């Protein structure tokens, strides 16, 4: 099995575990990028606490699920956006206004679209979750 986009695989596995009603989701392999995305999801209340274990085989992350995710996924291609264009992508990826988050990679690190609007910075779209 080819793992071309590890973030997309991690988010789809997370969504599958959530739909099956599992309490714990184990994702492997992981990267610092995936861990940071999971930290943002935890801060926003979509997932519970998690534990990342790095080893020689790519590592794994154990996530406590709360049942708060309806849909999540990676955004491909990773569109470049200015903060003025964010509303267009909110309408495309999120079901309603002020419902869900879009994660962007910016010069200030990974941010939600709400934080990016407040700081008036753009970046590249990475993932969405609601």
C-alpha positions as CSV (number, residue, x, y, z in Angstrom):
1,X,0.0,0.0,0.0
2,X,1.4,3.4,-1.0
3,X,1.3,6.2,1.5
4,X,1.5,9.3,-0.7
5,X,-0.4,11.7,1.6
6,X,0.0,10.6,5.2
7,X,-2.2,13.5,6.5
8,X,-5.1,12.4,4.2
9,X,-4.7,8.8,5.4
10,X,-4.6,9.9,9.1
11,X,-7.7,12.1,8.8
12,X,-9.7,9.4,6.9
13,X,-8.7,6.8,9.5
14,X,-9.8,9.2,12.2
15,X,-13.2,9.7,10.5
16,X,-13.6,5.9,10.0
17,X,-12.9,5.2,13.7
18,X,-15.3,8.0,14.6
19,X,-18.1,6.6,12.4
20,X,-17.6,3.1,13.8
21,X,-18.1,4.5,17.3
22,X,-14.6,3.6,18.6
23,X,-13.2,5.3,21.7
24,X,-9.5,5.1,20.7
25,X,-8.0,5.6,17.2
26,X,-4.4,4.5,16.5
27,X,-2.8,6.3,13.5
28,X,0.5,5.2,12.0
29,X,2.9,6.4,10.5
30,X,3.0,9.9,12.0
31,X,5.0,13.1,11.5
32,X,5.4,16.4,13.4
33,X,3.0,17.9,10.9
34,X,0.2,15.3,11.7
35,X,0.9,15.8,15.5
36,X,0.4,19.6,15.1
37,X,-2.8,19.1,13.1
38,X,-4.1,16.8,15.9
39,X,-3.1,19.5,18.5
40,X,-5.3,22.0,16.6
41,X,-8.2,19.5,16.5
42,X,-7.8,18.9,20.3
43,X,-7.7,22.7,21.0
44,X,-11.0,23.1,19.0
45,X,-12.7,20.2,20.9
46,X,-13.0,17.7,18.1
47,X,-10.8,15.0,19.7
48,X,-9.7,14.3,23.2
49,X,-6.2,13.8,24.6
50,X,-3.6,11.9,22.6
51,X,-0.3,10.3,23.0
52,X,2.4,10.2,20.3
53,X,5.1,7.5,20.3
54,X,8.0,7.9,17.9
55,X,9.9,4.8,17.0
56,X,12.0,3.6,14.1
57,X,8.9,2.4,12.2
58,X,7.4,5.8,11.7
59,X,5.7,6.1,15.1
60,X,2.1,6.0,16.1
61,X,-0.4,8.3,17.8
62,X,-3.2,7.1,20.1
63,X,-6.2,9.5,20.1
64,X,-9.1,9.4,22.5
65,X,-12.3,10.1,20.4
66,X,-15.1,12.2,21.8
67,X,-17.7,11.6,19.0
68,X,-17.6,15.3,17.9
69,X,-16.4,14.8,14.3
70,X,-19.0,14.7,11.5
71,X,-16.6,15.0,8.6
72,X,-12.9,15.8,8.2
73,X,-10.4,15.5,5.4
74,X,-7.3,16.9,3.7
75,X,-7.7,19.6,1.1
76,X,-6.0,18.8,-2.2
77,X,-4.4,20.5,-3.9
78,X,-3.2,22.8,-1.2
79,X,-4.6,26.1,-2.5
80,X,-2.7,29.3,-1.6
81,X,-5.1,31.9,-0.2
82,X,-5.0,35.4,1.1
83,X,-7.1,36.2,4.2
84,X,-9.6,38.0,2.1
85,X,-10.3,34.8,0.1
86,X,-10.9,32.6,3.1
87,X,-14.7,33.2,3.0
88,X,-14.9,31.6,-0.4
89,X,-13.2,28.4,0.9
90,X,-15.3,28.4,4.0
91,X,-18.4,28.2,1.8
92,X,-16.8,25.4,-0.2
93,X,-15.6,23.1,2.6
94,X,-17.8,23.9,5.6
95,X,-21.5,23.3,5.8
96,X,-22.5,26.5,7.5
97,X,-21.1,29.8,8.7
98,X,-19.2,29.6,12.1
99,X,-19.5,25.8,12.0
100,X,-16.2,23.8,11.7
101,X,-12.7,24.8,11.0
102,X,-10.3,25.0,8.1
103,X,-6.6,24.5,8.9
104,X,-4.0,26.5,7.1
105,X,-0.2,26.5,7.1
106,X,1.1,30.0,7.4
107,X,4.3,31.8,8.1
108,X,3.2,31.8,11.7
109,X,2.7,27.9,11.8
110,X,-0.5,26.0,11.5
111,X,-3.6,28.1,12.3
112,X,-7.4,27.7,11.9
113,X,-9.1,30.0,9.4
114,X,-10.6,32.0,12.3
115,X,-7.1,32.7,13.8
116,X,-5.8,33.6,10.3
117,X,-8.6,36.1,9.8
118,X,-7.9,37.7,13.1
119,X,-4.2,38.0,12.3
120,X,-4.9,39.0,8.7
121,X,-2.6,36.4,7.2
122,X,-3.1,34.0,4.4
123,X,-1.4,30.6,3.7
124,X,-2.1,27.3,2.1
125,X,-5.2,25.2,2.9
126,X,-4.4,21.9,4.5
127,X,-7.5,20.3,6.1
128,X,-11.0,20.9,7.3
129,X,-13.1,19.5,10.1
130,X,-16.7,19.9,11.4
